[in-house]
Amino acid sequence: MFYYIAPLRALMMSHLCEREFCLVCELGFLFHMLDVSMGQGTPCHASNFLRAFRTIPEASAMSLTLSDQDNRAKINFLSKIQVRIVCICMQIFHYEYH
């Protein structure tokens, strides 16, 4: 979703900092890799972004990460996606304005 918001994508792709597990840096890198993969027709993996996302205390507290042991039939994915988007937006605001 964030990839298709051009000003937000440009902000993230131009962001560079020294923080380990910075979501904004990882999203910028992921967006770059999406651009490259679309031109080549190859898949793009979000492993680094997911690793960074898992380090967010709020993400763990709200059970926003899935494990292989989770019963996928009982998960409300729409709700999880909505909460993840809010969590990511809060992290972006925190990184950019603090």
Order of alpha helices (4+ residues) and beta strands (2+ residues): alpha-alpha-alpha-alpha-alpha
